[in-house]
Amino acid sequence: MTGTTVYGDRAEVVAIRLNGEPADLQRTLAPGDSVEAITLADQDGLDILRHSTAHVVAQAVQELFPGTRLGIGPYITDGFYYDFRAAEPFTPEDLKAIEKKAQRIVKEGQTFHRAVVTDDEARARLADEPYKLELVADKGRAAHDDEASVEVGAGDLTIYENRNRKDEVVWEDLCRGPHLPSTKLIGNGFAVTKSSAAYWRGDQANDTLQRVYGTAWATKDDLKAYQQRIAEAEKRDHRRLGIELDLYSFPDEIGSGLPVFHPKGGIIKREMEDYVRRRHVEEGFEYVGTPHISKEELFRTSGHLPYYADTMFPPMTVDEVVGDDGAVVKPGMPYYLKAMNCPMHNLIFRARGRSYRELPMRLFEFGHVYRYEKSGVIHGLTRVRGFAQDDSHSYVTEEQAPDEIRHLLDFILGLLRDFGLDDFYLELSTRDPESDKFIGSDEQWAKATAVLEEVCSGTGLELVPDPGGAAYYGPKVSVQARDAIGRTWQMSTIQYDFNQPERFGLEYQAADGTRKQPVMIHAAKFGSIERFMGVLVEHYAGAFPVWLAPVQVVCVPVAEPFVPYLKEFADRLRAAGVRVEVDDSDDRMPKKIRTATKEKVPFILIAGGEDQAAGSVSFRFRDGSQENGVPLDAALEKITSAIASKAQV
C-alpha cells in the first residue's frame, strides 16, 4: 500500500506526511505508520512544489545549455534557486528561454520517481556531475549543511528521475525529495525571476557558480499576488529610497557593509537614539560606555571564541616590538574588533562587590559592534558589517528573571508601537540537543526555556518554536514584526544567559550573606539602529511620521514678496522645535510643491496675499488634500501636536 492508494480519490493531495516527515505519495507504507495528507494549501506542500519546480528549471537549463553542471537547488522562502557551473553568466534573454522551456516540461506531465541507490551506483549515474560527486563523498557533513541537506542525508542516497510518458528517464538529480507526482501539478503559477553569481556551498574559496532564482505558487492568481507584493517592495527598497531622499550611502572607499549617514539620515538616527535613550532611563537602565576593541582573551572568557570566530573580523596584533633586523623582539597581543557588548558589561558588573539590593542591575549602551558578514549577504542597512546596538544587560536573581523578561517584553512592544509597528508575533529559539554548539547542562537549558515560554505565553501573542536557533549560551525570544505590506522582520531579541555569569565569576551577596551567581538577560530593542532604520524606510516607503521626518515643514510662497512673511513664521516654528525650511528659490510655486512632495515632507505651508492679510497659511498634505486659511497659531498647534503624538499624516 502507498500514499497514492490511501488518497487516490483526493486530487488535491500532492504528498504525505509519513511518521511526521514529508514523503512522496508513492512511498510504500508499513503497518503502524502514521500518515497525513499534504496539499498545496500546506507550507510543506508549497515547499515540495517549489523544490519540484527547481528540478524542472535545472532540467531546462541543461537541455538549453549542454555541458552545464549541477550544483544545489533548494526551496527557499517564496521560491527556490538552483546553482550551475555554466560557460557564461545567464542573460535576461537566457532566463526567458529557461522559463519557456520549463513551461513545456511542466505541460508534458513528466513524473518524478524516487530511486534508492548505493554510493557506487550514485557515482556511476552522476559521473559527469563533479559537485554531486562531492556531496556523495561528503554526505555525513553535507547532511548538516542547510543547503546541501536537500540533496543528501545521513541515511539512504536517493536519485529522483524525471520520466516522460513512455516511462523513459529523461533527466535525474541527486536529491532527498520528496517531489510532486507529476510536473503537471506545478501548473502555471511559477516564474524564473533572476540570476546572480554564487560560491559553491557558500565558500568564497570555492568555484564561482551561476544561481538561477524562481518562485512557485499553488495558482496563477497566487503568483500574480506575489509579483504585486514584490513590485511594491521594490518601490519601498530602502537602498533606493536612501539615495532619493539623501539619507545615507555606502561608499566603496570605506568598505562593504559600512554605511555613512547624511545630514537628513542623521536626523532620523538621532531621533531614534534620543527616543530609545530616554525610554531606557525611564525603564530603570543605567547608561554605560565600552571601547570598540578588546584583547582576545576577553572573548575566550565569554565563550564567543571559538563559537563566533567566523563572524568576527580577524584579530590585529598590538604592541609587537620589531628590532632593526626585522626580528620580533617582543611578541604582540591579538585584539579583536568588538562583535558584542556583553563581555564588557560583565566586567562593569564585576568591578566591585554587588549586593542583592542592587538587583535588578540594568546596564545599557549604544555599543558599536563589527561583524564579518560574507560579502554575498550584505544588504543595504539590513545586513551590515558595522552597526550600533541599543544593547542592554539585566543582572537579576534567578527568582527575578521572569518579571525582568516580562518587563523587557512590555518595553519592547511599546517601543515598536511608538514607531508604527503593531503587528507581531514571538519566536522562541531553543537549543539542538544533538549539536555541540551549545554549552551548559540540560537542567539549566530546561529551566531557562521554561521561563521564557511561560512569559511569552502570558502576552497572548502567537508563539512560534525555533528549534536549534538559540545562542550558544542560552535560549532566546525574538519579536517578529510585520510591516505595511505584510513582510516579517526579526526585530528585538531577549536572551536568557546562565553561562556568561559563571564564566566571568559574577556574584552578588544574597540576603542570607551567601554569595550567589546572577542570571544575565540580554536585550536589544532595535536590534541595530541601522537595520531598524532600513525596516522603517520600507515600512513607511520613506514617508516618515512627522516626529521622524528629517524636514517636517516646507514653506512655499506664492510669489517672492511673501517670503519674509513665511520666514517669520518659520522662526516661530523653529523656536517650538520644528524642523522647517522656506523654499525661496527661483522655481515657480508648482515646482516647489512637487519638490517637497517628492521629498515626502509631511506639511507644505503655502502663503499668498490673502493668507498674509488674514495671518494664516494653507496646508497641503501628503495625500494631495489641502486645508486653506489656517490661522498661524492654529497652524503651529496642529504641527506641534502631530509631532508630539507621533502621528502619521
C-alpha positions as CSV (number, residue, x, y, z in Angstrom):
1,M,0.0,0.0,0.0
2,T,1.2,3.5,-0.8
3,G,0.1,7.1,-0.2
4,T,-1.5,7.0,-3.6
5,T,-3.6,4.1,-2.5
6,V,-4.8,5.9,0.6
7,Y,-5.5,9.3,-1.1
8,G,-6.3,8.2,-4.6
9,D,-9.7,9.8,-4.5
10,R,-8.3,13.2,-3.4
11,A,-6.8,15.0,-6.3
12,E,-5.6,17.9,-4.1
13,V,-3.2,15.6,-2.1
14,V,0.3,16.0,-3.6
15,A,2.4,14.2,-0.9
16,I,2.1,12.7,2.5
17,R,3.5,13.2,6.0
18,L,4.9,9.8,6.9
19,N,5.5,9.4,10.6
20,G,5.8,13.2,10.8
21,E,8.1,13.7,7.8
22,P,7.1,14.8,4.3
23,A,7.3,11.9,1.8
24,D,6.2,11.1,-1.8
25,L,2.7,9.8,-2.5
26,Q,4.3,6.7,-4.0
27,R,6.1,5.7,-0.8
28,T,5.3,2.2,0.4
29,L,3.6,2.2,3.8
30,A,4.2,-0.3,6.6
31,P,1.8,-1.5,9.3
32,G,1.6,1.1,12.1
33,D,2.8,4.0,10.0
34,S,1.3,7.4,10.7
35,V,0.1,9.0,7.5
36,E,-1.3,12.5,6.9
37,A,-2.3,14.3,3.6
38,I,-0.2,17.2,2.3
39,T,-1.9,19.7,-0.1
40,L,-0.7,22.9,-1.7
41,A,-2.6,24.7,1.0
42,D,0.1,23.5,3.5
43,Q,3.5,25.0,3.8
44,D,5.1,21.6,3.3
45,G,3.1,21.3,0.1
46,L,4.4,24.6,-1.2
47,D,7.9,23.6,-0.2
48,I,7.6,20.4,-2.3
49,L,6.1,22.3,-5.2
50,R,9.0,24.8,-5.2
51,H,11.6,22.1,-4.9
52,S,10.0,20.2,-7.8
53,T,10.0,23.4,-9.9
54,A,13.7,23.8,-9.1
55,H,14.3,20.4,-10.7
56,V,12.3,21.3,-13.8
57,V,14.2,24.6,-14.2
58,A,17.5,22.7,-13.8
59,Q,16.4,20.2,-16.5
60,A,15.5,23.1,-18.7
61,V,18.9,24.7,-18.2
62,Q,20.8,21.5,-19.1
63,E,18.7,21.0,-22.2
64,L,19.3,24.5,-23.4
65,F,22.9,24.7,-22.3
66,P,24.6,21.3,-22.8
67,G,27.7,20.9,-20.6
68,T,26.2,22.9,-17.7
69,R,27.0,21.2,-14.4
70,L,24.6,21.0,-11.4
71,G,25.2,22.5,-8.0
72,I,22.5,22.6,-5.3
73,G,18.8,23.6,-5.7
74,P,16.8,24.0,-2.5
75,Y,13.4,25.6,-1.9
76,I,13.6,28.9,0.0
77,T,11.0,31.4,1.3
78,D,8.6,32.1,-1.5
79,G,10.5,30.2,-4.1
80,F,13.7,28.3,-5.0
81,Y,17.1,28.6,-6.6
82,Y,19.5,26.3,-8.4
83,D,23.3,26.8,-8.8
84,F,25.1,25.8,-12.0
85,R,28.6,25.9,-13.4
86,A,27.9,27.5,-16.8
87,A,30.2,28.6,-19.6
88,E,28.8,32.2,-19.3
89,P,26.6,34.2,-16.9
90,F,22.9,33.9,-17.7
91,T,21.4,36.9,-19.5
92,P,17.8,38.2,-19.2
93,E,17.1,36.6,-22.5
94,D,18.5,33.3,-21.2
95,L,16.2,33.4,-18.2
96,K,13.2,33.9,-20.5
97,A,14.2,30.9,-22.6
98,I,14.7,28.8,-19.4
99,E,11.2,29.7,-18.2
100,K,9.7,28.9,-21.6
101,K,11.5,25.5,-21.7
102,A,10.4,24.8,-18.1
103,Q,6.8,25.5,-19.1
104,R,7.0,22.9,-21.8
105,I,8.3,20.3,-19.4
106,V,5.5,21.1,-17.0
107,K,2.9,20.7,-19.7
108,E,4.4,17.5,-20.8
109,G,3.5,15.9,-17.5
110,Q,6.7,14.2,-16.6
111,T,6.6,12.1,-13.5
112,F,9.0,12.1,-10.5
113,H,10.4,8.7,-9.4
114,R,12.5,8.1,-6.3
115,A,15.3,5.6,-6.6
116,V,17.4,4.4,-3.7
117,V,21.0,3.9,-4.7
118,T,24.3,2.8,-3.2
119,D,27.2,5.2,-3.2
120,D,28.8,3.4,-6.1
121,E,25.5,3.5,-8.1
122,A,25.2,7.2,-7.4
123,R,28.8,7.8,-8.6
124,A,28.2,5.9,-11.8
125,R,24.9,7.7,-12.6
126,L,26.4,11.1,-11.7
127,A,29.8,10.6,-13.2
128,D,29.6,13.9,-15.2
129,E,28.5,15.9,-12.2
130,P,31.5,16.8,-10.1
131,Y,29.6,18.8,-7.4
132,K,27.1,15.9,-6.9
133,L,30.0,13.5,-6.6
134,E,31.5,15.8,-3.8
135,L,28.2,15.6,-2.0
136,V,28.1,11.8,-2.2
137,A,31.6,11.6,-0.9
138,D,30.9,14.1,1.9
139,K,27.3,13.1,2.7
140,G,27.9,13.0,6.5
141,R,28.9,16.6,6.7
142,A,26.5,17.7,3.9
143,A,23.6,16.3,5.9
144,H,24.2,19.2,8.4
145,D,24.6,21.8,5.7
146,D,21.3,23.8,5.3
147,E,21.6,23.9,1.5
148,A,23.3,20.5,0.9
149,S,20.8,18.7,3.1
150,V,18.2,18.8,0.4
151,E,20.5,16.6,-1.7
152,V,21.9,14.1,0.8
153,G,21.1,13.0,4.3
154,A,22.5,10.7,6.9
155,G,20.5,7.7,5.6
156,D,19.9,6.3,2.1
157,L,21.2,8.1,-1.0
158,T,18.3,8.7,-3.4
159,I,18.1,9.9,-7.0
160,Y,15.0,11.4,-8.4
161,E,14.3,10.6,-12.1
162,N,12.1,12.6,-14.4
163,R,10.3,10.2,-16.8
164,N,8.4,11.0,-19.9
165,R,5.1,9.4,-21.0
166,K,7.0,6.4,-22.4
167,D,8.4,5.9,-18.9
168,E,11.9,6.8,-20.1
169,V,14.3,8.6,-17.8
170,V,14.9,12.0,-19.4
171,W,16.7,13.7,-16.5
172,E,17.8,12.9,-13.0
173,D,19.3,14.5,-9.9
174,L,20.7,13.6,-6.5
175,C,18.0,14.5,-4.1
176,R,16.3,13.6,-0.8
177,G,12.9,14.7,-2.0
178,P,10.0,14.5,-1.7
179,H,8.5,15.7,-5.0
180,L,5.2,16.0,-6.7
181,P,3.8,13.0,-8.5
182,S,3.9,14.9,-11.8
183,T,5.2,18.2,-13.3
184,K,1.6,19.0,-14.4
185,L,0.8,19.8,-10.7
186,I,3.2,22.7,-11.0
187,G,0.7,24.4,-13.3
188,N,1.3,28.0,-14.4
189,G,1.9,29.5,-11.0
190,F,5.7,29.7,-11.4
191,A,8.3,32.1,-12.8
192,V,12.1,32.4,-13.3
193,T,12.9,35.7,-11.7
194,K,16.7,36.5,-11.7
195,S,20.2,35.2,-11.7
196,S,23.4,36.0,-9.8
197,A,26.8,34.7,-9.0
198,A,27.3,32.4,-6.1
199,Y,30.0,30.4,-4.5
200,W,29.8,26.6,-4.3
201,R,28.5,25.8,-0.9
202,G,28.7,29.4,0.1
203,D,32.5,29.4,0.4
204,Q,34.5,32.2,-1.3
205,A,37.4,29.8,-1.7
206,N,35.3,27.5,-3.9
207,D,34.2,27.8,-7.6
208,T,32.0,30.6,-8.7
209,L,28.7,29.4,-10.0
210,Q,25.6,30.9,-11.6
211,R,22.5,30.9,-9.4
212,V,19.0,31.0,-11.1
213,Y,16.2,32.1,-8.8
214,G,12.5,31.4,-9.2
215,T,9.2,31.5,-7.4
216,A,6.3,29.0,-7.4
217,W,2.8,29.1,-6.1
218,A,-0.3,26.9,-6.0
219,T,-2.2,29.0,-8.6
220,K,-1.5,31.7,-11.1
221,D,-3.5,34.2,-9.0
222,D,-1.2,33.5,-6.1
223,L,1.8,34.1,-8.4
224,K,0.3,37.4,-9.5
225,A,-0.4,38.5,-6.0
226,Y,3.2,37.7,-5.0
227,Q,4.5,39.6,-8.0
228,Q,2.5,42.6,-7.0
229,R,3.9,42.4,-3.5
230,I,7.4,42.2,-4.9
231,A,6.7,45.2,-7.1
232,E,5.5,47.2,-4.1
233,A,8.6,46.0,-2.1
234,E,10.9,47.3,-4.9
235,K,9.2,50.7,-4.7
236,R,9.9,50.6,-1.0
237,D,13.5,49.4,-1.3
238,H,15.4,51.3,1.4
239,R,18.6,51.3,-0.7
240,R,16.9,53.2,-3.5
241,L,14.9,55.5,-1.2
242,G,18.0,56.3,0.8
243,I,19.6,57.7,-2.3
244,E,16.5,59.5,-3.5
245,L,15.8,61.1,0.0
246,D,19.6,61.8,0.6
247,L,19.6,59.8,3.9
248,Y,22.7,57.5,3.7
249,S,25.1,55.9,1.3
250,F,27.6,53.0,1.1
251,P,30.9,54.4,-0.2
252,D,33.2,51.8,-1.8
253,E,36.2,53.8,-0.3
254,I,35.1,52.9,3.2
255,G,34.2,49.2,2.5
256,S,31.3,46.9,2.1
257,G,28.6,46.9,4.7
258,L,29.8,50.1,6.3
259,P,27.2,52.9,5.8
260,V,27.5,56.6,6.3
261,F,24.6,58.8,7.3
262,H,24.0,62.1,5.5
263,P,22.5,65.1,7.4
264,K,18.9,64.0,6.8
265,G,19.6,60.4,7.7
266,G,21.5,61.7,10.7
267,I,18.4,63.5,11.9
268,I,16.4,60.2,11.8
269,K,19.2,58.3,13.5
270,R,19.5,61.0,16.3
271,E,15.7,61.0,16.9
272,M,15.8,57.2,17.2
273,E,18.8,57.3,19.6
274,D,17.3,60.2,21.7
275,Y,14.0,58.3,22.0
276,V,15.4,55.0,23.0
277,R,18.0,56.5,25.4
278,R,15.2,58.4,27.2
279,R,13.0,55.3,27.3
280,H,15.8,53.2,28.8
281,V,16.3,55.8,31.5
282,E,12.6,55.8,32.2
283,E,12.7,52.0,32.4
284,G,15.4,51.9,35.1
285,F,18.5,51.4,32.9
286,E,21.9,53.0,33.6
287,Y,23.9,54.3,30.6
288,V,27.5,52.9,30.2
289,G,30.2,53.0,27.5
290,T,32.7,50.5,26.3
291,P,35.6,50.5,23.8
292,H,35.4,49.2,20.2
293,I,38.3,46.7,20.6
294,S,39.5,44.3,23.2
295,K,42.1,41.7,23.9
296,E,41.4,38.3,22.5
297,E,41.2,36.7,25.9
298,L,38.0,38.6,26.8
299,F,36.1,36.8,24.1
300,R,37.6,33.5,25.1
301,T,36.4,34.0,28.6
302,S,32.9,34.9,27.4
303,G,32.8,31.8,25.1
304,H,32.4,33.7,21.9
305,L,35.7,32.4,20.7
306,P,35.7,29.9,19.1
307,Y,31.9,29.7,18.6
308,Y,31.6,33.1,16.8
309,A,35.1,33.4,15.3
310,D,33.8,33.1,11.7
311,T,31.6,36.2,12.2
312,M,34.3,38.3,13.9
313,F,36.9,40.4,12.0
314,P,40.4,38.8,12.0
315,P,42.5,39.9,15.0
316,M,45.0,42.7,14.9
317,T,48.4,42.4,16.6
318,V,49.1,45.2,19.1
319,D,52.2,46.2,20.9
320,E,54.6,44.0,18.9
321,V,58.2,45.2,19.0
322,V,60.4,44.5,16.0
323,G,64.2,45.0,16.0
324,D,66.2,46.8,13.4
325,D,67.0,43.4,11.8
326,G,63.3,42.7,11.4
327,A,63.2,40.1,14.2
328,V,60.4,40.2,16.7
329,V,61.9,41.4,20.0
330,K,58.6,41.3,21.9
331,P,55.5,39.4,20.6
332,G,52.4,41.4,20.2
333,M,49.0,40.6,21.7
334,P,45.9,39.8,19.5
335,Y,43.0,42.3,19.7
336,Y,39.6,41.9,18.2
337,L,37.0,44.5,17.0
338,K,34.1,44.2,19.3
339,A,31.3,42.0,17.9
340,M,29.1,42.1,21.0
341,N,28.9,44.3,24.1
342,C,28.1,41.7,26.8
343,P,31.6,40.7,27.8
344,M,32.5,44.3,28.6
345,H,29.3,44.8,30.6
346,N,30.2,41.8,32.7
347,L,33.4,43.5,33.6
348,I,31.5,46.6,34.7
349,F,29.3,44.3,37.0
350,R,32.4,42.6,38.3
351,A,34.3,45.9,39.0
352,R,33.2,45.8,42.7
353,G,31.2,43.8,45.1
354,R,27.4,43.6,44.4
355,S,24.5,43.1,46.8
356,Y,21.1,41.6,46.1
357,R,19.7,45.1,46.9
358,E,21.3,46.4,43.6
359,L,19.4,43.8,41.6
360,P,18.0,44.0,39.0
361,M,21.0,45.9,37.8
362,R,20.3,47.2,34.2
363,L,23.2,48.4,32.0
364,F,22.6,49.9,28.6
365,E,24.7,51.5,25.8
366,F,24.7,52.3,22.1
367,G,27.5,49.9,21.5
368,H,29.0,50.0,18.0
369,V,29.9,46.5,17.0
370,Y,31.5,44.9,13.9
371,R,30.7,41.5,12.4
372,Y,32.4,39.9,9.4
373,E,29.4,39.1,7.3
374,K,30.1,37.4,4.0
375,S,30.0,39.9,1.1
376,G,27.2,37.9,-0.6
377,V,24.7,38.5,2.2
378,I,25.4,42.2,2.9
379,H,22.2,44.1,2.0
380,G,21.9,47.9,2.5
381,L,21.2,48.8,6.1
382,T,19.5,45.5,7.0
383,R,22.7,43.4,6.8
384,V,25.9,45.3,7.5
385,R,29.4,44.9,9.0
386,G,29.3,47.8,11.4
387,F,26.3,48.8,13.4
388,A,25.1,50.3,16.7
389,Q,23.1,48.1,19.1
390,D,20.8,49.6,21.7
391,D,22.2,46.8,23.9
392,S,21.2,46.2,27.5
393,H,22.0,43.5,30.1
394,S,20.0,43.0,33.2
395,Y,21.6,41.2,36.1
396,V,19.0,39.6,38.3
397,T,18.4,36.9,40.8
398,E,17.0,33.6,39.4
399,E,13.7,34.5,41.1
400,Q,13.6,37.9,39.4
401,A,14.2,36.6,35.9
402,P,10.6,36.0,34.9
403,D,9.5,39.5,35.9
404,E,12.5,41.1,34.2
405,I,11.8,39.3,31.0
406,R,8.2,40.4,31.3
407,H,9.3,44.0,31.9
408,L,11.6,43.8,28.8
409,L,8.9,42.4,26.6
410,D,6.5,45.2,27.6
411,F,9.2,47.8,27.0
412,I,10.0,46.4,23.5
413,L,6.4,46.1,22.4
414,G,5.7,49.6,23.5
415,L,8.7,50.8,21.6
416,L,7.7,49.1,18.4
417,R,4.2,50.5,18.6
418,D,5.6,54.0,19.0
419,F,7.5,53.5,15.7
420,G,4.3,52.4,14.0
421,L,4.8,48.6,14.1
422,D,1.9,46.9,15.8
423,D,1.5,43.5,14.1
424,F,3.9,41.0,15.6
425,Y,4.4,37.5,17.0
426,L,7.1,35.9,19.1
427,E,9.6,33.2,18.2
428,L,11.2,31.0,20.9
429,S,14.6,29.8,19.9
430,T,15.9,26.7,21.8
431,R,19.0,24.5,21.6
432,D,19.5,21.5,19.4
433,P,20.4,18.7,21.8
434,E,22.3,16.9,19.0
435,S,24.6,19.9,18.4
436,D,27.9,20.6,20.2
437,K,27.4,24.3,19.6
438,F,25.6,24.8,23.0
439,I,27.1,25.0,26.5
440,G,25.5,24.4,29.8
441,S,23.6,21.5,31.4
442,D,20.3,20.0,30.4
443,E,18.8,21.3,33.6
444,Q,19.9,24.8,33.0
445,W,18.5,24.9,29.5
446,A,15.2,23.3,30.5
447,K,14.7,25.9,33.3
448,A,15.7,28.9,31.1
449,T,13.5,27.7,28.3
450,A,10.5,27.2,30.6
451,V,10.8,30.7,32.0
452,L,10.9,32.3,28.5
453,E,8.0,30.1,27.3
454,E,5.8,31.0,30.3
455,V,6.4,34.7,30.0
456,C,5.8,34.7,26.2
457,S,2.6,32.7,26.6
458,G,1.3,35.3,29.1
459,T,1.5,38.1,26.4
460,G,-1.3,36.5,24.4
461,L,0.8,36.8,21.3
462,E,1.3,33.9,18.9
463,L,4.4,31.9,20.0
464,V,6.3,30.0,17.2
465,P,9.0,27.5,18.0
466,D,12.5,27.7,16.5
467,P,14.3,24.5,17.5
468,G,18.1,24.8,17.3
469,G,18.1,28.6,16.9
470,A,19.3,29.6,20.3
471,A,22.6,31.4,21.1
472,Y,25.2,29.0,22.4
473,Y,24.8,30.4,26.0
474,G,21.0,30.2,26.4
475,P,17.6,30.3,24.8
476,K,16.1,33.5,23.3
477,V,12.8,35.0,22.3
478,S,12.7,37.3,19.3
479,V,9.9,39.7,18.2
480,Q,8.9,39.2,14.6
481,A,7.1,42.3,13.3
482,R,5.1,42.5,10.1
483,D,5.4,45.7,8.0
484,A,2.9,47.7,6.0
485,I,2.9,45.2,3.1
486,G,2.9,42.1,5.3
487,R,6.6,41.1,5.3
488,T,8.0,39.7,8.5
489,W,11.2,41.2,10.0
490,Q,13.0,39.8,13.1
491,M,13.4,42.8,15.4
492,S,14.1,42.8,19.1
493,T,15.6,39.9,21.0
494,I,15.7,38.8,24.6
495,Q,18.2,36.1,25.7
496,Y,18.4,34.2,29.0
497,D,22.1,33.6,29.9
498,F,23.2,31.4,32.7
499,N,26.6,30.7,31.2
500,Q,28.5,34.0,31.0
501,P,27.9,34.9,34.7
502,E,29.6,31.6,35.5
503,R,32.4,32.1,33.1
504,F,33.2,35.6,34.4
505,G,32.7,34.5,38.0
506,L,29.9,37.1,38.6
507,E,28.5,37.1,42.1
508,Y,26.3,39.1,44.4
509,Q,25.8,38.8,48.2
510,A,22.4,37.4,49.0
511,A,20.2,38.4,51.9
512,D,21.5,35.5,54.0
513,G,25.1,36.6,53.4
514,T,26.0,33.8,50.9
515,R,27.5,34.5,47.5
516,K,25.3,33.7,44.5
517,Q,25.5,33.9,40.8
518,P,23.1,36.2,39.0
519,V,21.2,35.4,35.8
520,M,22.0,37.7,32.9
521,I,19.3,38.8,30.5
522,H,20.5,40.2,27.1
523,A,18.1,42.5,25.2
524,A,18.4,44.5,22.0
525,K,15.3,46.7,21.4
526,F,16.0,47.9,17.9
527,G,18.3,45.0,17.2
528,S,20.5,47.5,15.5
529,I,19.8,51.2,14.7
530,E,20.9,50.7,11.1
531,R,18.7,47.7,10.4
532,F,15.7,49.2,12.2
533,M,16.0,52.3,10.1
534,G,16.1,50.3,7.0
535,V,12.9,48.5,8.1
536,L,11.2,51.8,8.9
537,V,12.2,53.3,5.5
538,E,10.5,50.3,3.8
539,H,7.5,50.2,6.2
540,Y,6.7,53.9,5.5
541,A,8.0,53.9,1.9
542,G,10.1,56.9,3.0
543,A,7.1,58.9,4.2
544,F,8.0,59.0,7.9
545,P,5.6,60.1,10.6
546,V,6.1,63.8,11.4
547,W,8.3,63.3,14.5
548,L,10.8,61.3,12.5
549,A,10.7,63.2,9.2
550,P,14.1,64.9,8.5
551,V,12.2,68.0,7.3
552,Q,8.8,68.4,8.9
553,V,7.6,71.5,7.2
554,V,8.4,73.3,3.9
555,C,7.1,76.8,3.5
556,V,6.2,77.7,-0.1
557,P,5.4,81.4,-1.0
558,V,3.0,82.0,-3.9
559,A,5.4,84.7,-5.0
560,E,8.7,86.3,-3.8
561,P,7.0,89.2,-1.8
562,F,5.6,86.6,0.6
563,V,9.0,85.1,1.6
564,P,9.5,87.4,4.6
565,Y,6.1,86.5,6.0
566,L,6.8,82.8,5.8
567,K,10.4,83.2,7.1
568,E,8.9,85.0,10.2
569,F,6.5,82.1,10.8
570,A,9.3,79.6,10.2
571,D,11.3,81.2,13.0
572,R,8.3,80.6,15.3
573,L,8.2,77.0,14.3
574,R,11.9,76.5,14.9
575,A,11.6,78.1,18.3
576,A,9.0,75.4,19.0
577,G,11.4,72.7,17.9
578,V,10.1,72.1,14.4
579,R,12.4,71.2,11.5
580,V,11.3,73.7,8.9
581,E,12.6,75.1,5.6
582,V,11.5,78.0,3.5
583,D,11.8,77.5,-0.3
584,D,12.9,80.9,-1.5
585,S,14.4,79.6,-4.7
586,D,13.7,81.0,-8.2
587,D,11.5,78.0,-9.0
588,R,7.8,78.5,-9.7
589,M,5.4,77.6,-6.9
590,P,4.0,74.4,-8.6
591,K,7.6,73.1,-8.9
592,K,8.4,73.9,-5.3
593,I,5.3,71.9,-4.2
594,R,6.3,69.0,-6.4
595,T,9.9,69.0,-5.0
596,A,8.6,69.0,-1.4
597,T,6.1,66.3,-2.3
598,K,8.8,64.1,-3.9
599,E,10.9,64.5,-0.7
600,K,7.9,63.2,1.3
601,V,7.7,66.3,3.6
602,P,4.7,65.9,5.9
603,F,3.4,69.5,5.8
604,I,3.7,72.0,3.0
605,L,2.6,75.5,4.0
606,I,1.6,77.9,1.3
607,A,1.0,81.6,1.7
608,G,-0.1,84.4,-0.7
609,G,-1.7,87.8,-0.3
610,E,-5.0,86.6,1.3
611,D,-3.1,84.4,3.8
612,Q,-0.7,87.3,4.7
613,A,-3.7,89.7,5.1
614,A,-5.5,87.2,7.3
615,G,-2.5,86.0,9.3
616,S,-2.9,82.4,8.1
617,V,-1.4,79.7,5.9
618,S,-2.7,77.0,3.7
619,F,-1.8,73.3,4.4
620,R,-1.0,70.8,1.7
621,F,-0.8,67.2,2.9
622,R,1.0,64.2,1.5
623,D,-2.2,62.7,0.0
624,G,-2.7,65.9,-2.1
625,S,-5.5,67.3,0.1
626,Q,-5.4,70.9,1.2
627,E,-6.7,73.0,4.1
628,N,-6.9,76.7,3.5
629,G,-6.9,79.7,5.7
630,V,-5.5,78.2,8.9
631,P,-4.6,80.9,11.4
632,L,-0.9,80.9,12.3
633,D,-1.5,80.0,16.0
634,A,-3.7,77.1,14.9
635,A,-1.1,76.0,12.3
636,L,1.6,76.0,15.0
637,E,-0.6,73.9,17.3
638,K,-1.5,71.5,14.5
639,I,2.1,70.8,13.6
640,T,3.5,70.5,17.2
641,S,0.6,68.3,18.2
642,A,1.3,65.9,15.3
643,I,4.9,65.7,16.3
644,A,4.1,65.1,20.0
645,S,1.6,62.4,19.2
646,K,3.9,60.6,16.7
647,A,1.1,60.8,14.2
648,Q,1.4,59.7,10.6
649,V,-0.1,62.2,8.2
